[in-house]
Amino acid sequence: MAGRKTRKVKSQTIEVPEDLEEAAKFLAEIAREQREIETVTNDLNEAVRTAQARAIEKTQRCQGRLEALLLGLFIFAEEHRESLTADGKKSVSLPTGTFGWRLAPMSVVLEKAEEELVEALESMGLGRFVRVKKTVNKEAMLEEPDAAQQVAGVSIGQGESFFVKPEEVKTQITKRVVELHAAVA
């Protein structure tokens, strides 16, 4: 666009329209540039949506296969647990990784409403299992599991988990044994 004036603005040379006709051309160019920006942005957003959809599909496929492999390894491990855990071992190390069993920390499961359990504990002289704010003190119950289990609605349990740690990856996969047994049944 020959004949346009220029001005220096903060170390930039900026074109400036000389009349309304040139101002209209500036507006048309601004519209073209804005449309180009919107096209590029829309193309990018569509590419991202497509890539996300492909990634989700592939991840779900991999997750399904991973779950099947984990379940297969668990079935094998359970069937051979006695020989695999001879000498008191809890895990099996192979060149490609490790798998095994791990006991979760002891936990208290409350099978009744907490208010009902608080009343039962107090009436049985087991107030030490009740916190001042009138909640069940599970930590105290874990210290005295025999006394705690005398209360109807309280059981002390320990879950077991099965883990797999492939050598080549940082992630360790852990599943509760109960969940794996349920998937096998």
Backbone as ProteinMPNN parsed JSONL, in Angstrom:
{"seq_chain_A": "MAGRKTRKVKSQTIEVPEDLEEAAKFLAEIAREQREIETVTNDLNEAVRTAQARAIEKTQRCQGRLEALLLGLFIFAEEHRESLTADGKKSVSLPTGTFGWRLAPMSVVLEKAEEELVEALESMGLGRFVRVKKTVNKEAMLEEPDAAQQVAGVSIGQGESFFVKPEEVKTQITKRVVELHAAVA", "coords_chain_A": {"N_chain_A": [[0.854, -1.178, 0.0], [1.26, 1.592, -1.18], [2.335, 4.891, -0.389], [1.454, 5.196, 2.156], [1.634, 6.736, 5.324], [4.148, 6.657, 7.859], [4.857, 6.191, 11.316], [6.923, 6.49, 14.194], [6.589, 4.496, 16.982], [7.251, 3.76, 20.147], [9.82, 2.529, 19.45], [8.975, 1.139, 17.204], [7.946, 0.983, 13.817], [5.061, 2.21, 12.572], [2.329, 1.88, 10.385], [0.102, 4.375, 9.254], [-3.17, 5.313, 8.427], [-4.047, 7.642, 5.812], [-6.457, 8.754, 5.14], [-10.089, 8.399, 5.22], [-10.75, 6.39, 3.412], [-8.424, 4.836, 3.328], [-8.435, 4.135, 6.019], [-10.646, 2.469, 6.065], [-9.597, 0.357, 4.574], [-7.64, -0.48, 6.369], [-9.291, -1.461, 8.374], [-10.437, -3.604, 6.965], [-8.157, -5.208, 6.586], [-7.55, -5.713, 9.247], [-9.768, -7.273, 9.907], [-9.258, -9.498, 8.22], [-6.863, -10.462, 9.362], [-7.774, -11.057, 11.953], [-9.661, -13.051, 11.351], [-7.883, -14.975, 10.398], [-6.426, -15.52, 12.729], [-8.512, -16.602, 14.272], [-9.119, -18.835, 12.695], [-6.73, -20.304, 12.843], [-6.686, -20.739, 15.611], [-9.09, -22.196, 15.935], [-8.473, -24.443, 14.354], [-6.338, -25.446, 15.833], [-7.64, -26.023, 18.275], [-9.407, -28.022, 17.395], [-7.57, -29.944, 16.561], [-6.428, -30.534, 19.027], [-8.676, -31.572, 20.381], [-9.131, -33.849, 18.811], [-6.694, -35.212, 19.179], [-6.859, -35.61, 21.952], [-9.105, -37.291, 22.094], [-8.139, -39.538, 20.707], [-6.027, -40.203, 22.426], [-7.402, -40.785, 24.805], [-8.907, -43.004, 23.969], [-6.833, -44.828, 23.341], [-5.56, -44.979, 25.836], [-7.621, -46.091, 27.369], [-7.82, -48.572, 26.135], [-5.267, -49.587, 26.716], [-5.443, -49.546, 29.512], [-7.467, -51.411, 29.948], [-6.2, -53.737, 28.988], [-4.017, -53.785, 30.744], [-5.351, -54.183, 33.198], [-6.388, -56.752, 32.722], [-4.017, -58.234, 32.426], [-2.898, -57.832, 34.971], [-4.828, -59.096, 36.563], [-4.585, -61.705, 35.591], [-1.923, -62.268, 36.364], [-2.283, -62.1, 39.116], [-4.046, -64.262, 39.56], [-2.395, -66.422, 38.849], [-0.395, -66.018, 40.821], [-1.843, -66.354, 43.206], [-2.626, -69.031, 42.936], [-0.173, -70.262, 43.14], [0.849, -69.422, 45.495], [1.776, -70.552, 47.905], [4.187, -71.899, 47.225], [5.567, -69.752, 46.142], [5.899, -68.047, 48.274], [7.474, -69.345, 50.051], [9.778, -69.758, 52.733], [9.001, -67.512, 54.084], [8.782, -65.302, 52.42], [7.336, -62.355, 50.973], [7.165, -61.282, 48.529], [7.93, -61.613, 45.011], [10.731, -61.546, 43.07], [11.62, -60.877, 39.808], [13.473, -60.809, 36.691], [12.156, -58.88, 35.182], [10.626, -57.424, 36.923], [8.747, -57.034, 40.011], [6.422, -58.762, 42.085], [3.856, -59.241, 44.548], [2.518, -59.652, 47.894], [1.046, -57.51, 50.312], [0.4, -56.482, 53.575], [-2.098, -54.33, 54.686], [-2.187, -51.551, 56.986], [-3.554, -52.139, 60.275], [-7.028, -51.587, 60.737], [-10.017, -49.96, 61.846], [-13.338, -50.845, 61.452], [-16.383, -49.378, 61.358], [-19.519, -50.513, 61.828], [-21.932, -49.615, 62.557], [-23.947, -46.694, 63.317], [-22.076, -43.895, 64.404], [-22.85, -42.508, 66.719], [-24.409, -44.385, 68.043], [-22.493, -46.339, 68.571], [-20.805, -44.925, 70.295], [-22.425, -44.628, 72.541], [-22.715, -47.363, 73.237], [-20.046, -48.057, 73.792], [-19.514, -46.396, 76.005], [-21.4, -47.366, 77.837], [-20.388, -49.863, 78.304], [-18.175, -49.42, 79.759], [-15.961, -48.699, 78.33], [-14.976, -46.167, 77.773], [-12.571, -45.042, 77.116], [-12.212, -45.461, 74.467], [-13.598, -43.509, 73.305], [-13.626, -40.31, 72.032], [-13.298, -36.952, 73.292], [-14.865, -35.271, 71.82], [-16.875, -36.887, 71.252], [-16.561, -39.022, 69.357], [-15.715, -42.134, 67.863], [-12.727, -43.584, 68.97], [-10.601, -44.793, 67.004], [-7.887, -45.366, 66.899], [-7.246, -46.006, 69.555], [-8.759, -48.287, 69.787], [-7.383, -49.976, 68.081], [-5.148, -50.429, 69.603], [-6.155, -51.977, 71.61], [-7.514, -54.412, 70.543], [-8.997, -56.754, 71.243], [-10.739, -55.997, 73.331], [-12.141, -53.981, 72.022], [-13.5, -55.315, 69.995], [-15.513, -56.553, 71.352], [-17.692, -54.988, 71.332], [-20.752, -54.732, 69.779], [-20.988, -54.276, 66.33], [-18.472, -53.375, 65.812], [-15.508, -54.209, 64.242], [-12.239, -55.473, 63.845], [-9.962, -55.296, 61.351], [-7.759, -56.342, 58.703], [-6.643, -55.541, 55.655], [-5.458, -57.021, 52.599], [-3.17, -56.421, 50.031], [-2.282, -56.703, 46.571], [0.597, -56.324, 44.678], [2.303, -54.976, 41.818], [5.331, -54.305, 40.3], [6.748, -53.323, 37.632], [10.008, -53.529, 36.174], [10.874, -51.607, 34.341], [9.392, -49.267, 34.647], [8.36, -46.453, 36.677], [6.096, -46.544, 38.191], [4.22, -48.229, 40.643], [1.807, -50.696, 40.785], [-1.028, -51.248, 42.654], [-3.497, -53.292, 44.046], [-6.388, -54.05, 45.942], [-6.654, -57.225, 47.453], [-9.156, -58.32, 47.929], [-10.761, -57.026, 46.047], [-9.646, -58.038, 43.703], [-10.186, -60.784, 43.999], [-12.953, -60.645, 43.837], [-13.226, -59.865, 41.188], [-12.338, -62.122, 39.911], [-14.187, -64.027, 40.598]], "CA_chain_A": [[0.0, 0.0, 0.0], [2.165, 2.727, -1.351], [1.849, 6.199, 0.018], [1.046, 5.266, 3.562], [2.563, 7.403, 6.23], [4.583, 5.827, 8.98], [5.241, 6.9, 12.536], [7.662, 5.695, 15.177], [5.871, 4.335, 18.242], [8.03, 2.877, 21.031], [10.821, 1.849, 18.644], [8.325, 0.403, 16.121], [7.424, 1.816, 12.751], [3.653, 1.862, 12.424], [1.633, 2.528, 9.276], [-1.04, 5.18, 9.684], [-3.964, 5.702, 7.258], [-4.058, 9.078, 5.531], [-7.826, 9.244, 4.988], [-11.109, 7.413, 5.585], [-10.66, 5.259, 2.491], [-7.35, 3.983, 3.837], [-8.895, 3.617, 7.316], [-11.525, 1.338, 5.736], [-8.713, -0.731, 4.174], [-7.052, -0.98, 7.621], [-10.325, -2.281, 9.017], [-10.557, -4.851, 6.212], [-6.976, -6.008, 6.912], [-7.726, -6.168, 10.635], [-10.739, -8.372, 9.852], [-8.563, -10.667, 7.65], [-5.92, -10.98, 10.367], [-8.556, -11.646, 13.041], [-10.189, -14.318, 10.841], [-6.761, -15.913, 10.351], [-6.176, -15.914, 14.121], [-9.61, -17.491, 14.679], [-8.967, -20.094, 11.956], [-5.608, -21.032, 13.442], [-7.123, -21.162, 16.943], [-10.086, -23.269, 15.771], [-7.759, -25.634, 13.883], [-5.593, -25.96, 16.978], [-8.596, -26.622, 19.213], [-9.894, -29.261, 16.8], [-6.466, -30.899, 16.623], [-6.307, -30.937, 20.435], [-9.813, -32.464, 20.674], [-8.881, -35.116, 18.119], [-5.583, -35.879, 19.881], [-7.363, -36.063, 23.256], [-9.986, -38.44, 21.871], [-7.271, -40.685, 20.39], [-5.284, -40.554, 23.639], [-8.348, -41.43, 25.734], [-9.21, -44.333, 23.428], [-5.651, -45.677, 23.506], [-5.367, -45.182, 27.268], [-8.631, -47.041, 27.836], [-7.412, -49.89, 25.625], [-4.113, -50.011, 27.528], [-5.909, -49.79, 30.876], [-8.17, -52.693, 29.92], [-5.203, -54.795, 28.86], [-3.266, -53.788, 31.999], [-6.194, -54.83, 34.218], [-6.456, -58.182, 32.411], [-2.71, -58.816, 32.761], [-2.774, -57.805, 36.43], [-5.699, -60.142, 37.088], [-3.955, -62.987, 35.243], [-0.767, -62.459, 37.238], [-2.808, -62.36, 40.457], [-4.568, -65.636, 39.597], [-1.202, -67.278, 38.903], [0.269, -65.845, 42.115], [-2.677, -66.976, 44.243], [-2.567, -70.49, 42.765], [1.165, -70.729, 43.503], [1.293, -68.583, 46.618], [2.527, -71.325, 48.903], [5.57, -72.115, 46.764], [6.187, -68.446, 45.9], [6.181, -67.359, 49.536], [8.241, -70.213, 50.95], [10.81, -69.029, 53.483], [8.441, -66.275, 54.628], [8.825, -64.181, 51.478], [6.056, -61.72, 50.658], [7.195, -60.821, 47.146], [8.706, -62.411, 44.073], [11.517, -60.684, 42.181], [11.975, -61.447, 38.514], [14.271, -59.826, 35.941], [11.307, -57.82, 34.614], [9.903, -56.694, 37.958], [8.434, -57.677, 41.282], [5.026, -58.806, 42.497], [3.725, -59.869, 45.858], [1.406, -59.299, 48.757], [1.412, -56.579, 51.366], [-0.695, -56.26, 54.511], [-2.402, -52.937, 54.996], [-2.22, -51.339, 58.44], [-4.808, -52.487, 60.949], [-8.015, -50.507, 60.686], [-11.284, -50.212, 62.543], [-14.507, -50.661, 60.595], [-17.587, -49.125, 62.154], [-20.653, -51.042, 61.078], [-23.137, -48.959, 63.065], [-23.813, -45.248, 63.413], [-21.075, -43.539, 65.403], [-23.523, -42.146, 67.978], [-24.822, -45.641, 68.669], [-21.281, -46.985, 69.068], [-20.326, -44.145, 71.44], [-23.273, -45.034, 73.684], [-22.375, -48.743, 73.595], [-18.718, -48.047, 74.423], [-19.61, -45.796, 77.343], [-22.168, -48.244, 78.728], [-19.569, -51.038, 78.585], [-16.995, -49.0, 80.499], [-14.843, -48.549, 77.394], [-14.952, -44.753, 77.413], [-11.252, -44.665, 76.57], [-12.317, -45.545, 73.02], [-14.442, -42.394, 72.868], [-12.957, -39.015, 72.119], [-14.08, -35.938, 73.991], [-15.876, -34.735, 70.919], [-17.838, -37.976, 71.107], [-16.39, -39.865, 68.179], [-15.033, -43.378, 68.207], [-11.268, -43.478, 68.89], [-10.161, -46.006, 66.321], [-6.5, -45.641, 67.258], [-7.275, -46.7, 70.848], [-9.293, -49.628, 69.533], [-6.319, -50.78, 67.484], [-4.24, -50.798, 70.677], [-6.826, -53.015, 72.402], [-8.5, -54.972, 69.621], [-9.88, -57.739, 71.869], [-11.791, -55.272, 74.046], [-12.947, -53.218, 71.063], [-14.357, -56.206, 69.215], [-16.631, -57.001, 72.177], [-18.81, -54.087, 71.048], [-21.467, -55.087, 68.553], [-20.847, -53.238, 65.302], [-17.056, -53.028, 65.638], [-14.622, -55.317, 63.898], [-10.872, -55.064, 63.539], [-9.577, -56.054, 60.176], [-6.537, -55.971, 58.012], [-6.763, -55.919, 54.259], [-4.242, -57.41, 51.925], [-3.123, -55.919, 48.664], [-1.381, -57.368, 45.641], [1.271, -55.257, 43.944], [3.146, -55.309, 40.682], [6.273, -53.215, 40.032], [7.621, -53.654, 36.498], [11.344, -52.968, 36.311], [11.114, -50.502, 33.417], [8.57, -48.089, 34.926], [8.429, -45.954, 38.052], [4.822, -46.756, 38.862], [3.867, -49.512, 41.247], [0.359, -50.883, 40.706], [-1.487, -51.967, 43.841], [-4.932, -53.551, 44.101], [-6.794, -54.819, 47.115], [-6.881, -58.632, 47.134], [-10.608, -58.537, 47.942], [-11.275, -56.578, 44.747], [-9.179, -58.986, 42.688], [-10.977, -62.015, 44.16], [-14.303, -60.36, 43.329], [-13.143, -59.83, 39.74], [-12.126, -63.483, 39.455], [-15.401, -64.829, 40.861]], "C_chain_A": [[0.893, 1.233, 0.0], [1.519, 4.007, -0.869], [1.414, 6.289, 1.462], [2.102, 5.983, 4.36], [2.968, 6.413, 7.313], [4.958, 6.736, 10.138], [6.014, 5.936, 13.423], [6.855, 5.678, 16.463], [6.648, 3.309, 19.06], [8.944, 1.969, 20.226], [10.223, 0.921, 17.589], [7.905, 1.402, 15.058], [6.016, 1.325, 12.447], [3.073, 2.616, 11.222], [0.408, 3.24, 9.825], [-1.844, 5.561, 8.444], [-3.961, 7.221, 7.082], [-5.461, 9.63, 5.435], [-8.799, 8.12, 5.356], [-11.078, 6.194, 4.673], [-9.569, 4.296, 2.954], [-7.718, 3.4, 5.204], [-9.798, 2.411, 7.087], [-10.684, 0.131, 5.33], [-8.029, -1.338, 5.413], [-8.04, -1.912, 8.323], [-10.477, -3.622, 8.307], [-9.37, -5.766, 6.511], [-7.058, -6.546, 8.341], [-8.683, -7.354, 10.671], [-10.08, -9.634, 9.303], [-7.63, -11.296, 8.686], [-6.67, -11.663, 11.512], [-9.155, -12.98, 12.605], [-9.088, -15.371, 10.803], [-6.433, -16.427, 11.756], [-7.245, -16.905, 14.577], [-9.517, -18.84, 13.984], [-7.864, -20.943, 12.575], [-6.019, -21.571, 14.815], [-8.125, -22.303, 16.855], [-9.429, -24.559, 15.301], [-6.981, -26.283, 15.025], [-6.528, -26.662, 17.955], [-9.126, -27.95, 18.683], [-8.809, -30.333, 16.85], [-6.287, -31.417, 18.053], [-7.433, -31.897, 20.796], [-9.598, -33.843, 20.044], [-7.778, -35.902, 18.83], [-6.047, -36.398, 21.24], [-8.237, -37.293, 23.094], [-9.171, -39.686, 21.562], [-6.526, -41.154, 21.638], [-6.187, -41.275, 24.641], [-8.656, -42.842, 25.269], [-8.034, -45.287, 23.642], [-5.402, -45.985, 24.978], [-6.365, -46.196, 27.81], [-8.298, -48.459, 27.371], [-6.261, -50.438, 26.468], [-4.544, -50.348, 28.948], [-6.642, -51.122, 30.953], [-7.199, -53.863, 29.846], [-4.392, -54.932, 30.145], [-4.06, -54.503, 33.085], [-6.267, -56.333, 33.983], [-5.139, -58.873, 32.764], [-2.511, -58.895, 34.269], [-3.606, -58.922, 37.05], [-5.118, -61.52, 36.785], [-2.767, -63.284, 36.131], [-1.221, -62.768, 38.661], [-3.314, -63.792, 40.572], [-3.407, -66.623, 39.68], [-0.574, -67.226, 40.291], [-0.525, -66.509, 43.234], [-2.599, -68.501, 44.163], [-1.224, -71.06, 43.219], [1.72, -70.005, 44.726], [2.169, -69.346, 47.602], [3.975, -71.516, 48.463], [6.29, -70.784, 46.542], [6.613, -67.755, 47.192], [6.863, -68.267, 50.547], [9.335, -69.378, 51.587], [10.304, -67.67, 53.954], [8.48, -65.079, 53.694], [7.421, -63.655, 51.226], [6.011, -61.245, 49.213], [8.111, -61.715, 46.321], [9.416, -61.441, 43.14], [11.901, -61.465, 40.942], [12.807, -60.418, 37.759], [13.437, -58.653, 35.419], [10.519, -57.053, 35.659], [9.621, -57.548, 39.174], [6.921, -57.711, 41.459], [4.946, -59.49, 43.838], [2.52, -59.36, 46.614], [1.911, -58.382, 49.853], [0.184, -56.401, 52.264], [-0.862, -54.767, 54.745], [-2.357, -52.768, 56.514], [-3.577, -51.756, 59.015], [-5.749, -51.296, 60.874], [-9.276, -50.94, 61.414], [-12.41, -49.924, 61.568], [-15.712, -50.492, 61.502], [-18.804, -49.514, 61.332], [-21.978, -50.459, 61.537], [-22.889, -47.462, 63.085], [-22.885, -44.906, 64.574], [-21.717, -43.196, 66.753], [-23.915, -43.403, 68.753], [-23.608, -46.358, 69.275], [-20.724, -46.258, 70.284], [-21.115, -44.543, 72.682], [-22.899, -46.435, 74.155], [-21.025, -48.798, 74.304], [-18.778, -47.493, 75.84], [-20.342, -46.713, 78.308], [-21.372, -49.498, 79.104], [-18.311, -50.683, 79.378], [-15.761, -48.867, 79.612], [-14.779, -47.112, 76.868], [-13.62, -44.298, 76.845], [-11.233, -44.765, 75.041], [-13.169, -44.419, 72.441], [-13.662, -41.11, 73.047], [-13.892, -38.022, 72.772], [-15.161, -35.374, 73.086], [-16.899, -35.807, 70.536], [-17.775, -38.637, 69.728], [-15.621, -41.092, 68.628], [-13.535, -43.189, 67.983], [-10.726, -44.788, 68.304], [-8.725, -46.367, 66.681], [-6.431, -46.406, 68.577], [-7.793, -48.124, 70.674], [-8.227, -50.537, 68.928], [-5.3, -51.222, 68.526], [-4.819, -51.905, 71.554], [-7.9, -53.685, 71.557], [-9.458, -55.97, 70.273], [-11.032, -57.055, 72.593], [-12.703, -54.564, 73.054], [-13.917, -54.112, 70.319], [-15.509, -56.791, 70.028], [-17.879, -56.166, 71.905], [-19.447, -54.506, 69.734], [-21.325, -53.939, 67.563], [-19.417, -52.788, 65.09], [-16.308, -54.296, 65.263], [-13.258, -54.734, 63.558], [-10.43, -55.93, 62.377], [-8.285, -55.542, 59.58], [-6.676, -56.47, 56.586], [-5.417, -56.281, 53.674], [-4.303, -56.871, 50.507], [-2.097, -56.701, 47.869], [-0.727, -56.268, 44.832], [2.112, -55.816, 42.819], [4.029, -54.097, 40.425], [7.169, -53.645, 38.878], [8.952, -52.911, 36.616], [11.502, -51.675, 35.504], [10.33, -49.231, 33.729], [8.666, -47.709, 36.395], [7.192, -46.34, 38.864], [4.692, -48.163, 39.42], [2.355, -49.588, 41.228], [-0.054, -51.732, 41.897], [-3.004, -52.107, 43.782], [-5.232, -54.335, 45.37], [-7.124, -56.243, 46.68], [-8.378, -58.94, 47.066], [-11.2, -58.158, 46.593], [-10.875, -57.557, 43.644], [-9.94, -60.3, 42.776], [-12.38, -61.809, 43.596], [-14.302, -60.353, 41.807], [-12.976, -61.228, 39.165], [-13.411, -64.294, 39.562], [-16.456, -64.64, 39.803]], "O_chain_A": [[1.218, 1.811, 1.037], [0.301, 4.173, -0.94], [1.042, 7.363, 1.934], [3.3, 5.857, 4.108], [2.241, 5.474, 7.637], [5.326, 7.896, 9.951], [5.785, 4.726, 13.403], [6.48, 6.732, 16.978], [6.695, 2.131, 18.707], [8.837, 0.746, 20.325], [10.902, 0.005, 17.125], [7.549, 2.538, 15.37], [5.815, 0.16, 12.105], [3.291, 3.817, 11.058], [-0.242, 2.755, 10.752], [-1.269, 6.083, 7.49], [-3.885, 7.979, 8.049], [-5.668, 10.83, 5.62], [-8.384, 7.031, 5.752], [-11.352, 5.08, 5.12], [-9.772, 3.082, 2.969], [-7.339, 2.268, 5.506], [-9.725, 1.434, 7.833], [-11.011, -0.999, 5.693], [-7.858, -2.554, 5.499], [-7.682, -2.991, 8.795], [-10.629, -4.657, 8.955], [-9.55, -6.973, 6.674], [-6.685, -7.688, 8.608], [-8.44, -8.328, 11.383], [-10.297, -10.724, 9.834], [-7.615, -12.514, 8.861], [-6.254, -12.72, 11.988], [-9.166, -13.937, 13.38], [-9.327, -16.532, 11.137], [-6.193, -17.619, 11.948], [-6.931, -17.923, 15.193], [-9.797, -19.874, 14.591], [-8.036, -22.14, 12.803], [-5.734, -22.722, 15.143], [-8.031, -23.272, 17.609], [-9.768, -25.642, 15.777], [-6.966, -27.506, 15.167], [-6.24, -27.77, 18.409], [-9.277, -28.903, 19.448], [-9.092, -31.494, 17.146], [-6.026, -32.602, 18.26], [-7.194, -32.919, 21.44], [-9.855, -34.87, 20.672], [-7.909, -37.105, 19.055], [-5.675, -37.501, 21.64], [-8.123, -38.24, 23.872], [-9.459, -40.765, 22.08], [-6.407, -42.355, 21.882], [-5.778, -42.262, 25.251], [-8.668, -43.775, 26.072], [-8.223, -46.424, 24.076], [-5.071, -47.117, 25.331], [-6.008, -47.059, 28.611], [-8.471, -49.423, 28.116], [-6.276, -51.598, 26.881], [-4.066, -51.323, 29.527], [-6.464, -51.878, 31.909], [-7.357, -54.858, 30.554], [-4.108, -56.043, 30.59], [-3.514, -55.332, 33.812], [-6.213, -57.111, 34.936], [-5.14, -59.965, 33.333], [-2.017, -59.897, 34.785], [-3.145, -59.615, 37.957], [-5.156, -62.408, 37.636], [-2.605, -64.409, 36.604], [-0.618, -63.601, 39.338], [-3.046, -64.467, 41.566], [-3.433, -67.551, 40.488], [-0.258, -68.264, 40.873], [0.052, -67.153, 44.11], [-2.516, -69.18, 45.186], [-1.15, -72.216, 43.636], [2.93, -69.988, 44.951], [3.185, -68.832, 48.071], [4.893, -71.312, 49.257], [7.503, -70.702, 46.736], [7.565, -66.975, 47.205], [6.839, -68.002, 51.748], [9.766, -68.38, 51.009], [11.105, -66.767, 54.197], [8.237, -63.953, 54.127], [6.444, -64.404, 51.26], [4.955, -60.851, 48.718], [8.939, -62.458, 46.847], [8.776, -60.611, 42.495], [12.438, -62.57, 41.022], [12.839, -59.254, 38.157], [13.96, -57.553, 35.237], [9.804, -56.112, 35.313], [10.178, -58.633, 39.344], [6.22, -56.793, 41.032], [5.85, -60.23, 44.226], [1.627, -58.725, 46.053], [3.066, -58.471, 50.27], [-0.928, -56.195, 51.777], [0.107, -54.042, 54.971], [-2.477, -53.75, 57.247], [-4.6, -51.726, 58.33], [-5.32, -50.144, 60.94], [-9.553, -52.129, 61.571], [-12.429, -48.873, 60.928], [-16.018, -51.363, 62.315], [-19.084, -48.929, 60.286], [-23.028, -50.771, 60.975], [-21.761, -47.009, 62.892], [-22.917, -45.567, 65.612], [-21.186, -43.553, 67.804], [-23.765, -43.464, 69.974], [-23.696, -46.917, 70.368], [-20.222, -46.897, 71.209], [-20.539, -44.767, 73.747], [-22.78, -46.666, 75.359], [-20.875, -49.502, 75.302], [-18.174, -48.044, 76.761], [-19.953, -46.829, 79.471], [-21.66, -50.125, 80.122], [-17.476, -51.549, 79.638], [-14.635, -48.918, 80.106], [-14.557, -46.878, 75.68], [-13.551, -43.274, 76.165], [-10.34, -44.217, 74.394], [-13.428, -44.379, 71.239], [-13.099, -40.863, 74.113], [-15.108, -38.212, 72.807], [-16.252, -35.038, 73.548], [-17.683, -35.631, 69.603], [-18.783, -38.787, 69.039], [-14.952, -41.074, 69.661], [-13.118, -42.695, 66.936], [-10.44, -45.746, 69.023], [-8.384, -47.547, 66.758], [-5.649, -47.347, 68.709], [-7.322, -49.051, 71.333], [-8.177, -51.73, 69.231], [-4.658, -52.26, 68.367], [-4.079, -52.674, 72.167], [-9.088, -53.532, 71.842], [-10.626, -56.026, 69.891], [-12.179, -57.488, 72.48], [-13.92, -54.552, 73.236], [-15.045, -53.704, 70.042], [-16.386, -57.45, 69.471], [-18.993, -56.589, 72.212], [-18.774, -54.62, 68.709], [-21.519, -52.775, 67.913], [-19.166, -51.906, 64.269], [-16.467, -55.333, 65.906], [-13.158, -53.623, 63.038], [-10.522, -57.156, 62.43], [-7.796, -54.462, 59.913], [-6.81, -57.669, 56.343], [-4.37, -55.895, 54.194], [-5.357, -56.868, 49.87], [-1.167, -57.284, 48.425], [-1.412, -55.368, 44.345], [2.567, -56.959, 42.855], [3.528, -52.976, 40.34], [8.217, -54.253, 39.093], [8.995, -51.783, 37.107], [12.191, -50.752, 35.941], [10.594, -48.198, 33.114], [9.008, -48.532, 37.245], [7.254, -46.445, 40.089], [5.012, -49.15, 38.757], [1.686, -48.632, 41.62], [0.501, -52.807, 42.126], [-3.709, -51.139, 43.498], [-4.439, -55.167, 45.811], [-7.789, -56.45, 45.665], [-8.811, -59.736, 46.234], [-12.041, -58.877, 46.054], [-11.674, -57.866, 42.759], [-10.304, -60.875, 41.75], [-12.93, -62.702, 42.951], [-15.275, -60.788, 41.191], [-13.425, -61.495, 38.05], [-13.689, -65.145, 38.717], [-17.526, -65.242, 39.882]]}, "name": "protein", "num_of_chains": 1, "seq": "MAGRKTRKVKSQTIEVPEDLEEAAKFLAEIAREQREIETVTNDLNEAVRTAQARAIEKTQRCQGRLEALLLGLFIFAEEHRESLTADGKKSVSLPTGTFGWRLAPMSVVLEKAEEELVEALESMGLGRFVRVKKTVNKEAMLEEPDAAQQVAGVSIGQGESFFVKPEEVKTQITKRVVELHAAVA"}
